[in-house]
Amino acid sequence: MKKFKAILALVLVACLFVTLFAACAKDNTNTNTNTNTNTNTSNDPEETVTIKAYWFDFNSKAGDHGERISKAVNALTEANINVKVEFTFMNMGDFASKLTPAIAGGEQIDVVTASIMNSVSTLHRQGMVMEIGEHLKNYAPEALATVGGGVNAYTFDGGVYGLPTHRNLTTSRFIIMNKDVLNELGLAEKADKMTTWSEFEEILAVVKDAKVPEGMYPIISNSGSVLAGDAFFYNDSLDGVTYDTLSESASVVYTDQDGNVSLKFKEDVWVDNAKMVASWNEKGYIYADSIINTTLSGNDLFNQGLTFSLICASEFGVENSGNYKFPAVARQISQPLLRTSNLATWGMAVPITAEEPEAACKFLNMLYTSKELMNLLVNGEEGVDYDVVDGQVSRKENAYSSGNFVFGNNMLLIPGMGQGADFNEVVAEMMTKMEESKYLGFTVNNADLDNYISQLTAVNDQYVSSMNGGLYTDDLYNEYMSKLETAQVDEYIEKVQQQLTAWLAAK
């Protein structure tokens, strides 16, 4: 695999998608630290325009602080771009279940934080977001320059439907563990040195038997999955092999390094991993409600003290990201791989029910260029929610905070405590060394696949959380495979294979 030689290559390589806005890419697109909040344009309205935002609040803290944060945000936006934002802060479960019904019902939503649950590509396929290419060029030119060729991750049939979050792309998988519990049970050194799942399971067993604290489970199913994701774990090793899912919408594809597309659930390693998780459930390690309720956030359960550990996809520095109420230890269990999905997971979009798309794009421009606005929405108010100590955010107790990777330009954020004042520079250097997927730039064209996707999604909705959450049995697995075959999974995979083969041949 190739290695990145400069951060600029990250955005330039994304131009392999569709190069509608390639001219927007500049030499400093991945190091934009513009702190200017004055993004007025010559055609700003004289009167303040109000826009409505559905805002994914990863830490579910805005219920306590939303009014205060909204007021502070609007002090900035009204003064600089004559835009007032009415936020609807939403936690993970609400965002996953309420966004598309709200748009389908005609509710005015002018801007939305798209996420892994409701991605821009999914919202576009559902007809939920509008084409904003001209609006971005006219009202958000600096935001376009910041993301550069990355905008093409949200370009479909020549139209632009959103902006990717400009963020730390060192995504891999981690085991997150409660540091206080590790120390209390004398497991810190064992956790630091473990190299196998067997050793991790020994830790889970101690936590279960110790019942410290009372009511805490060893591990949970995080939004419908304990372990499953974009990595396979062979021969008991904690060092997973990350693969490219091709960002396909049915979530059934595995792609090897030779360009072969197959059904991931028929890979022996997938079955082995599912059986391992099922054995944890049989031993009482998994919080049962988290298997049944797939909307439960692992971070929420961790912060409520209901789980000692969870497994998640995140980026370098996750343990100091501010996402966790309790001190956390993060054990990396796969290596980052730069894929199309890195650019297409988190971003911003304008729904079809927007009444003020121009003002929404002005707000987006400010979001991607204003250090003050980004830190306010992620970290809260300086002096109230946090202090800056040695160039890092020191959070106050019961303070506001939100996910530091969800929206806007994360390279403008003050690093979290423990990350180091030079965290953004360290991340930028790491991204130059990331391995690059052979299929970076490829995206599945769903034009003729919607019928397959809807059928396969219906089957997955019925089975996949049980399989990933610890309820695997051979009978359930065989039933699942039979249902996938009836839903024409083989035909679907063959069509994805044809697209990938053609793309590789044209390189």
Secondary structure in CASP SS format (residue, H / E / C, confidence):
PFRMAT SS
TARGET T0000
AUTHOR 0000-0000-0000
METHOD secondary structure of the structure
MODEL  1
M C 1.00
K C 1.00
K E 1.00
F C 1.00
K C 1.00
A C 1.00
I H 1.00
L H 1.00
A H 1.00
L H 1.00
V H 1.00
L H 1.00
V H 1.00
A H 1.00
C H 1.00
L H 1.00
F C 1.00
V C 1.00
T C 1.00
L C 1.00
F C 1.00
A H 1.00
A H 1.00
C H 1.00
A C 1.00
K C 1.00
D C 1.00
N C 1.00
T C 1.00
N C 1.00
T C 1.00
N C 1.00
T C 1.00
N C 1.00
T C 1.00
N C 1.00
T C 1.00
N C 1.00
T C 1.00
N C 1.00
T C 1.00
S C 1.00
N C 1.00
D C 1.00
P C 1.00
E C 1.00
E C 1.00
T C 1.00
V E 1.00
T E 1.00
I E 1.00
K E 1.00
A E 1.00
Y E 1.00
W E 1.00
F E 1.00
D C 1.00
F C 1.00
N C 1.00
S C 1.00
K C 1.00
A H 1.00
G H 1.00
D H 1.00
H H 1.00
G H 1.00
E H 1.00
R H 1.00
I H 1.00
S H 1.00
K H 1.00
A H 1.00
V H 1.00
N H 1.00
A H 1.00
L H 1.00
T H 1.00
E H 1.00
A H 1.00
N H 1.00
I H 1.00
N C 1.00
V E 1.00
K E 1.00
V E 1.00
E E 1.00
F E 1.00
T E 1.00
F E 1.00
M E 1.00
N C 1.00
M H 1.00
G H 1.00
D H 1.00
F H 1.00
A H 1.00
S H 1.00
K H 1.00
L H 1.00
T H 1.00
P H 1.00
A H 1.00
I H 1.00
A H 1.00
G C 1.00
G C 1.00
E C 1.00
Q C 1.00
I C 1.00
D C 1.00
V E 1.00
V E 1.00
T E 1.00
A E 1.00
S C 1.00
I C 1.00
M C 1.00
N C 1.00
S C 1.00
V H 1.00
S H 1.00
T H 1.00
L H 1.00
H H 1.00
R H 1.00
Q C 1.00
G C 1.00
M C 1.00
V E 1.00
M C 1.00
E C 1.00
I C 1.00
G H 1.00
E H 1.00
H H 1.00
L H 1.00
K H 1.00
N H 1.00
Y H 1.00
A C 1.00
P H 1.00
E H 1.00
A H 1.00
L H 1.00
A H 1.00
T H 1.00
V H 1.00
G H 1.00
G H 1.00
G H 1.00
V H 1.00
N H 1.00
A H 1.00
Y H 1.00
T E 1.00
F E 1.00
D C 1.00
G C 1.00
G E 1.00
V E 1.00
Y C 1.00
G C 1.00
L E 1.00
P E 1.00
T C 1.00
H E 1.00
R C 1.00
N C 1.00
L C 1.00
T C 1.00
T C 1.00
S E 1.00
R E 1.00
F E 1.00
I E 1.00
I E 1.00
M E 1.00
N E 1.00
K H 1.00
D H 1.00
V H 1.00
L H 1.00
N H 1.00
E H 1.00
L C 1.00
G C 1.00
L C 1.00
A H 1.00
E H 1.00
K H 1.00
A H 1.00
D H 1.00
K H 1.00
M C 1.00
T C 1.00
T E 1.00
W H 1.00
S H 1.00
E H 1.00
F H 1.00
E H 1.00
E H 1.00
I H 1.00
L H 1.00
A H 1.00
V H 1.00
V H 1.00
K H 1.00
D H 1.00
A H 1.00
K C 1.00
V C 1.00
P C 1.00
E C 1.00
G C 1.00
M C 1.00
Y E 1.00
P E 1.00
I E 1.00
I C 1.00
S C 1.00
N C 1.00
S C 1.00
G C 1.00
S C 1.00
V C 1.00
L C 1.00
A C 1.00
G C 1.00
D C 1.00
A E 1.00
F E 1.00
F C 1.00
Y C 1.00
N C 1.00
D C 1.00
S E 1.00
L C 1.00
D C 1.00
G E 1.00
V E 1.00
T E 1.00
Y C 1.00
D C 1.00
T C 1.00
L C 1.00
S C 1.00
E C 1.00
S C 1.00
A C 1.00
S C 1.00
V C 1.00
V E 1.00
Y E 1.00
T E 1.00
D C 1.00
Q C 1.00
D C 1.00
G C 1.00
N C 1.00
V E 1.00
S E 1.00
L E 1.00
K H 1.00
F H 1.00
K H 1.00
E C 1.00
D H 1.00
V H 1.00
W H 1.00
V H 1.00
D H 1.00
N H 1.00
A H 1.00
K H 1.00
M H 1.00
V H 1.00
A H 1.00
S H 1.00
W H 1.00
N H 1.00
E H 1.00
K C 1.00
G C 1.00
Y C 1.00
I E 1.00
Y C 1.00
A H 1.00
D H 1.00
S H 1.00
I H 1.00
I H 1.00
N C 1.00
T C 1.00
T C 1.00
L C 1.00
S C 1.00
G H 1.00
N H 1.00
D H 1.00
L H 1.00
F H 1.00
N H 1.00
Q C 1.00
G C 1.00
L C 1.00
T E 1.00
F E 1.00
S E 1.00
L E 1.00
I E 1.00
C E 1.00
A E 1.00
S E 1.00
E C 1.00
F C 1.00
G C 1.00
V H 1.00
E H 1.00
N H 1.00
S C 1.00
G C 1.00
N C 1.00
Y C 1.00
K C 1.00
F C 1.00
P C 1.00
A E 1.00
V E 1.00
A E 1.00
R E 1.00
Q E 1.00
I C 1.00
S E 1.00
Q C 1.00
P C 1.00
L E 1.00
L E 1.00
R C 1.00
T H 1.00
S H 1.00
N H 1.00
L H 1.00
A H 1.00
T C 1.00
W C 1.00
G E 1.00
M E 1.00
A E 1.00
V C 1.00
P E 1.00
I C 1.00
T C 1.00
A C 1.00
E C 1.00
E C 1.00
P H 1.00
E H 1.00
A H 1.00
A H 1.00
C H 1.00
K H 1.00
F H 1.00
L H 1.00
N H 1.00
M H 1.00
L H 1.00
Y H 1.00
T H 1.00
S C 1.00
K H 1.00
E H 1.00
L H 1.00
M H 1.00
N H 1.00
L H 1.00
L H 1.00
V H 1.00
N H 1.00
G C 1.00
E C 1.00
E E 1.00
G C 1.00
V C 1.00
D C 1.00
Y E 1.00
D E 1.00
V E 1.00
V E 1.00
D C 1.00
G C 1.00
Q E 1.00
V E 1.00
S E 1.00
R E 1.00
K C 1.00
E C 1.00
N C 1.00
A C 1.00
Y C 1.00
S C 1.00
S C 1.00
G C 1.00
N C 1.00
F C 1.00
V C 1.00
F C 1.00
G C 1.00
N E 1.00
N H 1.00
M H 1.00
L H 1.00
L C 1.00
I C 1.00
P C 1.00
G E 1.00
M C 1.00
G C 1.00
Q C 1.00
G C 1.00
A C 1.00
D C 1.00
F H 1.00
N H 1.00
E H 1.00
V H 1.00
V H 1.00
A H 1.00
E H 1.00
M H 1.00
M H 1.00
T H 1.00
K C 1.00
M C 1.00
E E 1.00
E E 1.00
S C 1.00
K C 1.00
Y C 1.00
L C 1.00
G C 1.00
F C 1.00
T C 1.00
V C 1.00
N C 1.00
N C 1.00
A C 1.00
D C 1.00
L C 1.00
D H 1.00
N H 1.00
Y H 1.00
I H 1.00
S H 1.00
Q H 1.00
L H 1.00
T H 1.00
A H 1.00
V H 1.00
N H 1.00
D H 1.00
Q H 1.00
Y H 1.00
V H 1.00
S H 1.00
S H 1.00
M H 1.00
N H 1.00
G H 1.00
G C 1.00
L C 1.00
Y C 1.00
T C 1.00
D H 1.00
D H 1.00
L H 1.00
Y H 1.00
N H 1.00
E H 1.00
Y H 1.00
M H 1.00
S H 1.00
K H 1.00
L H 1.00
E H 1.00
T H 1.00
A C 1.00
Q C 1.00
V H 1.00
D H 1.00
E H 1.00
Y H 1.00
I H 1.00
E H 1.00
K H 1.00
V H 1.00
Q H 1.00
Q H 1.00
Q H 1.00
L H 1.00
T H 1.00
A H 1.00
W H 1.00
L H 1.00
A H 1.00
A H 1.00
K C 1.00
END
